[in-house]
Amino acid sequence: GYDALIPASFSFSFNPEITHLTESALQTYRELGLKDLTVSIESGSSYVLTKLMFRKDYLEKARRLIQHAHDLGFRIKCLFVLGVPGESAEMRQETLSYALSLPVDWCTFYIATPVPGSYIYRHLKESGLLQVRTPSQLAMIKFRYRSFDIPGMPASEIIEAQDLFEGIVNFVDPYLYRSGKY
């Protein structure tokens, strides 16, 4: 194998694009010594992925690949995004349920952020919902904090969901949560 090429103390992680990842690539990465895998799933809602983020619905593929990576012994971290304009509380619940169903070691829930050039930024600016006028105001927008409300989605609701989801997925026994004992 590749073991002779890589020093034993060498460790690295990677964040592949889920739409391009395969089981055979995971096997090769593991043989190369990769131990940590970060997967950007973004949403556990097919609707959010396809209609609001304009991506393919790759949730079943992601589930299969994450299970394979788990079976290979990877430490797995998943990244999700909450608060995409148009996302409902029910759609966020789909993301929580999806995250809980995966054999992963950690999940991080980011808040959809209007980065200049992104669809979210253009949409919020064109609809008048984002009142950013100066570079310093733009610098205050953070990936883990929402500083503005949009109709049907107050900033406080997204921040609370983020905290709750990370607490449930990372710190509460998922079995206890799913069984209603929490």
C-alpha positions as CSV (number, residue, x, y, z in Angstrom):
1,G,0.0,0.0,0.0
2,Y,0.7,3.6,0.4
3,D,1.8,3.4,4.0
4,A,5.5,3.5,3.1
5,L,5.0,6.8,1.4
6,I,3.5,8.7,4.4
7,P,5.2,9.3,7.7
8,A,3.3,7.8,10.7
9,S,3.0,11.2,12.3
10,F,1.4,12.8,9.3
11,S,-2.3,13.5,9.6
12,F,-4.6,15.6,7.4
13,S,-8.3,16.0,6.7
14,F,-10.2,16.9,3.7
15,N,-13.6,18.3,2.6
16,P,-14.5,16.8,-0.8
17,E,-17.5,17.9,-2.9
18,I,-20.1,15.3,-2.1
19,T,-21.4,15.2,-5.7
20,H,-18.0,14.1,-6.9
21,L,-17.0,11.7,-4.1
22,T,-17.2,7.9,-4.6
23,E,-16.8,4.8,-2.4
24,S,-13.5,3.9,-4.2
25,A,-12.1,7.4,-3.6
26,L,-12.9,7.1,0.1
27,Q,-11.1,3.8,0.2
28,T,-8.0,5.3,-1.5
29,Y,-8.0,8.3,0.8
30,R,-8.2,6.0,3.8
31,E,-5.3,3.9,2.5
32,L,-3.3,7.1,2.0
33,G,-3.7,7.8,5.8
34,L,-6.6,10.2,5.9
35,K,-8.4,10.0,9.2
36,D,-10.8,13.0,9.2
37,L,-13.5,13.7,6.7
38,T,-15.6,16.9,6.6
39,V,-18.7,16.7,4.5
40,S,-20.7,19.8,3.5
41,I,-24.3,18.5,3.3
42,E,-25.8,22.0,3.7
43,S,-29.4,20.9,4.3
44,G,-31.3,17.7,5.2
45,S,-34.3,19.0,3.2
46,S,-34.5,18.0,-0.5
47,Y,-36.7,21.1,-1.1
48,V,-34.1,23.5,0.4
49,L,-31.3,21.9,-1.6
50,T,-33.1,21.9,-5.0
51,K,-35.4,24.8,-4.9
52,L,-33.7,27.3,-2.5
53,M,-30.0,26.5,-2.9
54,F,-30.2,25.3,-6.6
55,R,-28.3,22.2,-6.0
56,K,-28.9,18.5,-6.8
57,D,-30.7,16.3,-4.2
58,Y,-27.7,14.3,-3.1
59,L,-29.0,13.3,0.3
60,E,-29.2,9.5,-0.3
61,K,-25.8,9.6,-1.9
62,A,-24.4,11.5,1.0
63,R,-26.0,9.0,3.5
64,R,-24.4,6.1,1.6
65,L,-21.0,7.7,1.4
66,I,-21.0,8.7,5.1
67,Q,-21.9,5.2,6.1
68,H,-19.1,3.8,3.9
69,A,-16.6,6.4,5.4
70,H,-17.8,5.4,8.9
71,D,-17.3,1.7,8.1
72,L,-13.7,2.6,6.9
73,G,-13.0,4.2,10.3
74,F,-13.0,7.9,9.3
75,R,-13.8,10.6,11.9
76,I,-16.6,12.4,10.2
77,K,-17.8,16.0,10.6
78,C,-20.8,17.3,8.7
79,L,-21.6,20.9,7.9
80,F,-25.2,22.2,7.5
81,V,-26.6,25.6,6.8
82,L,-29.7,27.1,8.5
83,G,-31.8,30.1,7.6
84,V,-31.7,30.0,3.8
85,P,-34.4,32.5,2.6
86,G,-37.6,30.6,2.0
87,E,-36.7,27.8,4.5
88,S,-39.5,26.9,7.0
89,A,-39.2,25.6,10.5
90,E,-40.4,22.2,9.2
91,M,-37.5,22.2,6.6
92,R,-35.0,23.0,9.4
93,Q,-36.5,20.0,11.3
94,E,-35.8,17.8,8.3
95,T,-32.2,18.9,8.5
96,L,-32.0,18.1,12.2
97,S,-33.6,14.6,11.6
98,Y,-31.2,14.0,8.8
99,A,-28.2,14.9,10.9
100,L,-29.4,12.7,13.7
101,S,-29.7,9.8,11.3
102,L,-26.0,9.8,10.2
103,P,-23.1,7.9,11.8
104,V,-21.0,11.0,12.3
105,D,-18.8,12.3,15.1
106,W,-19.7,16.0,14.9
107,C,-22.1,18.4,13.1
108,T,-21.7,22.1,12.7
109,F,-24.7,24.2,11.8
110,Y,-23.8,27.5,10.1
111,I,-26.2,30.3,9.4
112,A,-26.9,31.2,5.8
113,T,-24.8,34.3,5.2
114,P,-25.2,36.8,2.4
115,V,-21.7,36.8,1.0
116,P,-21.2,39.3,-1.9
117,G,-21.6,37.5,-5.2
118,S,-23.8,34.7,-3.8
119,Y,-27.4,34.1,-4.7
120,I,-28.5,34.8,-1.1
121,Y,-26.8,38.2,-1.1
122,R,-28.3,39.2,-4.5
123,H,-31.8,38.0,-3.4
124,L,-31.7,39.8,-0.1
125,K,-30.3,43.0,-1.6
126,E,-32.8,43.0,-4.6
127,S,-35.7,42.4,-2.2
128,G,-34.6,45.2,0.1
129,L,-34.2,42.8,3.0
130,L,-30.4,43.4,3.4
131,Q,-29.5,46.9,4.5
132,V,-25.7,46.8,4.1
133,R,-24.3,50.0,2.9
134,T,-20.7,50.1,4.0
135,P,-17.8,47.6,4.1
136,S,-17.8,47.8,7.9
137,Q,-21.4,46.7,7.9
138,L,-20.7,43.9,5.6
139,A,-17.8,42.8,7.8
140,M,-20.3,42.4,10.7
141,I,-22.1,39.6,8.9
142,K,-20.8,36.3,10.3
143,F,-21.3,32.7,9.3
144,R,-22.4,31.7,12.8
145,Y,-24.6,34.7,13.6
146,R,-27.6,36.3,11.9
147,S,-27.9,40.1,12.6
148,F,-31.0,40.8,10.5
149,D,-34.6,39.5,10.2
150,I,-36.3,38.5,7.0
151,P,-40.1,37.9,6.7
152,G,-41.1,34.8,8.4
153,M,-37.7,34.2,9.8
154,P,-36.5,36.3,12.7
155,A,-32.8,36.3,13.4
156,S,-33.4,35.0,16.9
157,E,-35.2,32.0,15.6
158,I,-32.3,30.9,13.4
159,I,-29.8,31.5,16.2
160,E,-31.9,29.5,18.6
161,A,-32.2,26.7,16.1
162,Q,-28.5,26.6,15.5
163,D,-27.7,26.4,19.2
164,L,-30.5,23.8,19.8
165,F,-29.4,21.6,16.8
166,E,-25.8,21.6,17.8
167,G,-26.7,20.7,21.4
168,I,-29.0,17.9,20.4
169,V,-26.8,16.4,17.7
170,N,-23.4,16.7,19.4
171,F,-24.2,16.5,23.2
172,V,-27.5,14.8,23.8
173,D,-27.7,11.1,23.2
174,P,-29.6,10.9,19.8
175,Y,-31.4,7.8,20.9
176,L,-32.9,9.7,23.9
177,Y,-33.9,12.6,21.7
178,R,-35.5,10.3,19.0
179,S,-37.3,8.2,21.6
180,G,-38.9,11.3,23.2
181,K,-37.0,10.8,26.5
182,Y,-35.3,14.2,26.3
